Amino acid sequence: MHFELDPPRGAGPLMMGMGLAEARQAMAIWGSPEDVTGGLTPGLRVRDAQLSFDVFAHFESDSVLTAVEIWRPLGKSPASVTWNGIDIFQTPPDVLLQRLRESGLEVDESDPRNPFCPDVTIGFNRSGGTEFFGPGLPSWLESVLVAKPGYYSVEVDFGDFKLS
């Protein structure tokens, strides 16, 4: 199984702006999507018992797809996740982030456990993990998130005062 990321448009067959029913149908190629409950907005998840793939689709309250999160496959998984020829989960995070910078992308590492590229709305989760090359951050990414444009730009308007 292969997932090609296309930020900010989508990941694999999941495209930003899809409705819940359309996303459920697109995810069915991987298995039976299950509803994710307990959050403020709807979600869908498809995974196999071995967690060789684990994909979440996140929706806004109006059931419009706004983000896709793919978790690092466990074990010897045939699943791969790539973007612009880079294998997201087989490339050490520091090398990946450097390659993104060299390609001209802005990389925000203000939170080193959750770096992201705001211009193309792709983010990386470096929290958790059990392998370390040395002290500090885990050696591999735990997940990658592709989101709709503006996902990393939050502006709250309090009348005369704006918080960005």
For each residue, the residues with C-beta under 8 A, 3 or more apart:
1: 30 52 53 78 79 80
2: 79 80 81 82
3: 11 12 53 55 70 79 80 81 82
4: 11 12 82 83
5: 11 81 82 83 88 122 144 146
6: 9 10 11 83 146
7: 11 83 117 120 121 122 146 147
8: 16 120 121 122 146 147 148 149 151
9: 6 15 16
10: 6 13 14 15 16 65 68 146
11: 3 4 5 6 7 14 55 68 70 146
12: 3 4 26 55 68
13: 10 26 27 29
14: 10 11 18 23 26 27 55 57 65 68
15: 9 10 18 65
16: 8 9 10 65 66 147 148 149
17: 64 65 148
18: 14 15 22 23 26 64 65
19: 22 23 63 64 65
20: 23 24 42 44 59 63 65
21: 24 25
22: 18 19 25 26
23: 14 18 19 20 26 27 33 44 57 59 65
24: 20 21 27 28 33 44
25: 21 22 28
26: 12 13 14 18 22 23 29
27: 13 14 23 24 30 31 33 44 46 55 57
28: 24 25 31 32 33
29: 13 26
30: 1 27 46 53 55
31: 27 28 46 47 48
32: 28 46
33: 23 24 27 28 44 45 46 57
34: 44 45 46
35: 42 43 44
36: 39 42 43 44 45 56
37: 43
38:
39: 36 42 43
40: 61
41: 58 59 60 61
42: 20 35 36 39 59 63
43: 35 36 37 39 56 57 58 59
44: 20 23 24 27 33 34 35 36 56 57 59
45: 33 34 36 54 55 56 57
46: 27 30 31 32 33 34 53 54 55
47: 31 51 53 54 55
48: 31 51 52 53
49:
50: 74 75 77
51: 47 48 54 71 73 74 75
52: 1 48 73 74 75 77 78 79
53: 1 3 30 46 47 48 70 73 77 79
54: 45 46 47 51 70 71 73
55: 3 11 12 14 27 30 45 46 47 68 69 70 71
56: 36 43 44 45 68 69 70 71
57: 14 23 27 33 43 44 45 65 67 68
58: 41 43 65 66 67 68 69
59: 20 23 41 42 43 44 62 63 64 65 66
60: 41 63 64 66
61: 40 41
62: 59
63: 19 20 42 59 60
64: 17 18 19 59 60
65: 10 14 15 16 17 18 19 20 23 57 58 59 68 148
66: 16 58 59 60 147 148 151
67: 57 58 145 146 147 148 151
68: 10 11 12 14 55 56 57 58 65 145 146 147
69: 55 56 58 143 144 145
70: 3 11 53 54 55 56 81 143 144 145
71: 51 54 55 56 142 143
72: 89 140 141 142 143
73: 51 52 53 54 77 79 89
74: 50 51 52 77
75: 50 51 52
76:
77: 50 52 53 73 74
78: 1 52
79: 1 2 3 52 53 73
80: 1 2 3 87 89 90
81: 2 3 5 70 87 88 89 144
82: 2 3 4 5 85 86 87 88
83: 4 5 6 7 86 88 122 144
84: 103
85: 82
86: 82 83 91 96 99
87: 80 81 82 90 91
88: 5 81 82 83 91 96 124 141 144
89: 72 73 80 81 140 141 144
90: 80 87
91: 86 87 88 95 96 99
92: 95 96 133 139 140
93: 96 97 115 124 126 137 139 140 141
94: 97 98
95: 91 92 98 99
96: 86 88 91 92 93 99 100 124 141
97: 93 94 100 101 107 109 115 124
98: 94 95 101 102
99: 86 91 95 96 102 103
100: 96 97 103 105 107 117
101: 97 98 104 105 107
102: 98 99
103: 84 99 100
104: 101
105: 100 101 117 119 120
106: 117 118 119
107: 97 100 101 115 116 117
108: 115 116 117 118 152
109: 97 112 115
110:
111: 114 115
112: 109 115 126 137
113: 125 126 127 137
114: 111 123 124 125 126 127
115: 93 97 107 108 109 111 112 123 124 126
116: 107 108 121 122 123 124 152
117: 7 100 105 106 107 108 120 121 122 123
118: 106 108 121 152 153
119: 105 106
120: 7 8 105 117
121: 7 8 116 117 118 146 147 148 149 150 151 152
122: 5 7 8 83 116 117 144 145 146 147
123: 114 115 116 117 144 145 147 152
124: 88 93 96 97 114 115 116 141 143 144 145
125: 113 114 128 141 142 143 144 145
126: 93 112 113 114 115 129 137 138 141 142
127: 113 114 138 142
128: 125 138 142
129: 126 132 138 139 140 142
130: 138
131: 138 139 140
132: 129 135 136 137 138 139
133: 92 139
134:
135: 132
136: 132
137: 93 112 113 126 132
138: 126 127 128 129 130 131 132 142
139: 92 93 129 131 132 133
140: 72 89 92 93 129 131
141: 72 88 89 93 96 124 125 126 144
142: 71 72 125 126 127 128 129 138
143: 69 70 71 72 124 125
144: 5 69 70 81 83 88 89 122 123 124 125 141
145: 67 68 69 70 122 123 124 125
146: 5 6 7 8 10 11 67 68 121 122
147: 7 8 16 66 67 68 121 122 123 151 152
148: 8 16 17 65 66 67 121 151
149: 8 16 121
150: 121 153
151: 8 66 67 121 147 148
152: 108 116 118 121 123 147
153: 118 150 164
154: 164
155: 162 163 164
156: 162 163 164
157: 162
158: 161 162 163
159:
160:
161: 158
162: 155 156 157 158
163: 155 156 158
164: 153 154 155 156
